[in-house]
Amino acid sequence: MKNKTLITTLGIIGVALVVGFLVYSVVEYKKSGIAEGGVVTCGNNQCFWSAHIHAYVPVTICGESYSFPKFKGALAEFHTHGEENVVHWHDKIPYDQKTKKFLESAPFALTVIFKNLDLPVDEKGLFRRENGAACEDGRNGVWKVFVNGAYYPDWRNYEWKDRDVIFFSFGPEGAEEVGRLLKENPLRFPFLGEG
């Protein structure tokens, strides 16, 4: 009987130690800023910036939500997991340690995401809708893009950052109206449970 109690007690202590170590590791990882700022490593006269970053990209077209394909894209590029319209990236990019800049131009531009995910975006329109096209109610729509709640008309060149919320809206509403609605009901970065 004493042996069973001892084994049970040691098992509970072991589980508590593992859980404690995991909690400590997550807290220290968050405090380090690595997730947001990335890490630069150098060797053999070459440096790389690496990180694990995400962006939430909700899209509405004429009032209807548009969903990105799930589990799309190579893991070493921009890709999606199971979360609705969350884009992930975790890899490394050549980096100039002296200038503190990427050697590739605009590696996180929104157009790069769409190209890598093979989403229907081109110079004329997004998701098969061009500015001025009619919605189902007959009114003409226009694309509006908001980054973290702020209107961003030059969205194609925007370099997204970890936990950005980038909202694409196509419809007859103007940017002021959509902006007001976003202030009243801000979009929040979703909980990442699957990826």
C-alpha positions as CSV (number, residue, x, y, z in Angstrom):
1,M,0.0,0.0,0.0
2,K,2.8,2.4,0.9
3,N,4.5,1.6,-2.5
4,K,1.4,2.6,-4.4
5,T,1.1,5.8,-2.5
6,L,4.8,6.6,-3.0
7,I,4.5,5.8,-6.8
8,T,1.4,8.0,-7.1
9,T,3.0,10.8,-5.2
10,L,6.1,10.7,-7.3
11,G,4.0,10.6,-10.5
12,I,2.1,13.7,-9.4
13,I,5.3,15.5,-8.5
14,G,6.8,14.5,-11.9
15,V,3.7,15.8,-13.8
16,A,3.8,19.0,-11.8
17,L,7.5,19.5,-12.6
18,V,6.9,19.0,-16.3
19,V,3.9,21.4,-16.3
20,G,5.9,23.9,-14.3
21,F,8.8,23.8,-16.8
22,L,6.4,24.2,-19.8
23,V,4.7,27.2,-18.2
24,Y,8.1,28.7,-17.3
25,S,9.3,28.2,-20.9
26,V,6.3,29.8,-22.4
27,V,6.5,32.8,-20.1
28,E,10.3,33.3,-20.8
29,Y,9.7,33.0,-24.5
30,K,7.0,35.7,-24.4
31,K,9.1,38.0,-22.3
32,S,12.1,37.6,-24.6
33,G,10.3,39.3,-27.5
34,I,11.5,36.7,-30.0
35,A,8.0,36.0,-31.3
36,E,7.5,39.7,-32.2
37,G,11.0,40.8,-33.0
38,G,12.6,37.7,-34.4
39,V,16.1,36.5,-33.9
40,V,19.2,37.3,-36.0
41,T,21.8,34.6,-36.3
42,C,25.1,35.0,-38.2
43,G,27.7,32.6,-39.4
44,N,30.1,32.2,-42.4
45,N,29.8,35.9,-43.2
46,Q,26.0,35.6,-43.6
47,C,23.1,36.6,-41.3
48,F,19.5,35.5,-41.2
49,W,16.5,36.8,-39.4
50,S,14.0,34.2,-38.3
51,A,10.7,34.3,-36.5
52,H,7.3,32.7,-36.2
53,I,4.7,35.3,-37.1
54,H,1.0,35.4,-37.9
55,A,-1.5,37.8,-39.5
56,Y,-5.3,37.7,-39.4
57,V,-6.7,38.7,-42.7
58,P,-10.6,38.7,-42.6
59,V,-12.2,39.5,-45.9
60,T,-15.8,40.5,-46.7
61,I,-17.3,40.8,-50.2
62,C,-20.7,42.5,-50.4
63,G,-21.3,41.6,-46.7
64,E,-20.3,37.9,-47.0
65,S,-17.1,36.5,-45.4
66,Y,-14.5,35.1,-47.7
67,S,-12.4,32.2,-46.3
68,F,-8.9,31.4,-47.3
69,P,-8.2,27.7,-48.1
70,K,-7.0,25.9,-45.0
71,F,-3.7,24.1,-44.8
72,K,-2.5,25.8,-48.0
73,G,1.1,26.8,-48.8
74,A,4.6,25.3,-48.0
75,L,5.7,25.4,-44.4
76,A,8.8,27.4,-45.4
77,E,6.7,30.1,-47.0
78,F,3.5,31.8,-46.1
79,H,0.8,29.2,-45.3
80,T,-2.4,28.7,-43.5
81,H,-3.4,26.1,-40.9
82,G,-6.9,25.4,-39.5
83,E,-7.7,28.9,-38.2
84,E,-10.0,31.0,-40.3
85,N,-7.9,33.5,-42.5
86,V,-4.8,33.4,-40.3
87,V,-1.6,33.5,-42.3
88,H,1.6,31.9,-40.7
89,W,5.2,32.3,-41.5
90,H,8.2,30.7,-39.8
91,D,11.5,30.5,-41.6
92,K,14.6,32.6,-42.1
93,I,15.4,35.5,-44.4
94,P,18.8,36.8,-45.4
95,Y,19.5,39.9,-43.3
96,D,22.1,42.7,-43.2
97,Q,23.2,43.0,-39.6
98,K,24.8,46.5,-40.2
99,T,21.8,48.2,-41.9
100,K,19.2,46.1,-39.9
101,K,17.3,45.4,-43.1
102,F,16.3,42.3,-45.1
103,L,18.4,41.6,-48.2
104,E,15.2,40.7,-50.1
105,S,13.0,43.7,-51.0
106,A,9.6,43.6,-49.3
107,P,9.5,40.0,-48.2
108,F,6.3,40.5,-46.1
109,A,4.4,42.7,-48.6
110,L,0.7,41.6,-48.7
111,T,1.0,40.8,-52.4
112,V,3.6,38.2,-51.6
113,I,1.2,36.4,-49.2
114,F,-1.5,36.2,-51.9
115,K,0.9,35.0,-54.5
116,N,2.3,32.3,-52.3
117,L,-1.1,31.1,-51.2
118,D,-2.3,31.2,-54.9
119,L,-5.2,33.5,-53.9
120,P,-7.2,35.3,-56.7
121,V,-5.6,38.7,-56.5
122,D,-4.2,40.7,-59.4
123,E,-3.6,44.3,-60.4
124,K,-7.2,44.8,-61.4
125,G,-8.9,43.4,-58.3
126,L,-9.0,41.1,-55.4
127,F,-10.8,37.8,-54.9
128,R,-12.3,38.1,-58.4
129,R,-13.9,41.5,-57.7
130,E,-12.7,44.7,-59.4
131,N,-13.5,48.2,-58.0
132,G,-16.8,49.3,-59.5
133,A,-18.2,45.7,-59.9
134,A,-21.8,45.3,-58.7
135,C,-22.8,43.5,-55.5
136,E,-25.9,41.2,-55.5
137,D,-28.1,44.2,-54.5
138,G,-27.0,46.1,-57.7
139,R,-24.9,48.7,-55.9
140,N,-21.3,49.1,-57.0
141,G,-18.5,48.1,-54.6
142,V,-15.0,49.4,-53.9
143,W,-12.2,47.7,-52.0
144,K,-11.2,49.2,-48.7
145,V,-8.3,47.8,-46.6
146,F,-7.7,48.5,-42.9
147,V,-4.6,47.6,-41.0
148,N,-5.1,47.3,-37.3
149,G,-8.2,49.5,-37.6
150,A,-6.6,52.2,-39.7
151,Y,-7.5,52.8,-43.4
152,Y,-4.6,51.8,-45.6
153,P,-5.2,52.7,-49.3
154,D,-1.6,51.6,-50.3
155,W,-2.1,48.1,-49.0
156,R,-0.1,46.2,-51.7
157,N,3.2,47.5,-50.3
158,Y,2.3,47.1,-46.6
159,E,4.8,44.8,-44.8
160,W,2.7,42.9,-42.3
161,K,4.0,42.2,-38.8
162,D,3.2,39.6,-36.2
163,R,-0.5,39.7,-35.0
164,D,-1.6,42.3,-37.5
165,V,-5.3,42.4,-38.3
166,I,-5.6,43.3,-42.0
167,F,-9.3,43.7,-43.0
168,F,-10.3,43.6,-46.7
169,S,-13.8,44.9,-47.4
170,F,-15.5,45.1,-50.8
171,G,-18.9,46.8,-50.9
172,P,-20.7,50.1,-51.6
173,E,-19.8,51.6,-48.2
174,G,-17.2,54.2,-48.1
175,A,-13.9,54.0,-46.1
176,E,-15.2,56.4,-43.5
177,E,-18.3,54.2,-42.8
178,V,-16.3,51.0,-42.6
179,G,-13.8,52.7,-40.4
180,R,-16.5,53.9,-38.0
181,L,-18.0,50.4,-37.9
182,L,-14.5,49.0,-37.1
183,K,-14.1,51.5,-34.2
184,E,-17.5,50.4,-32.8
185,N,-16.8,46.7,-33.3
186,P,-13.0,46.2,-33.5
187,L,-11.7,43.0,-35.1
188,R,-9.5,41.1,-32.7
189,F,-6.7,38.7,-33.4
190,P,-8.2,35.1,-32.9
191,F,-7.0,32.5,-30.5
192,L,-4.6,30.2,-32.2
193,G,-5.6,26.7,-31.2
194,E,-4.6,24.6,-34.1
195,G,-1.4,26.0,-35.5
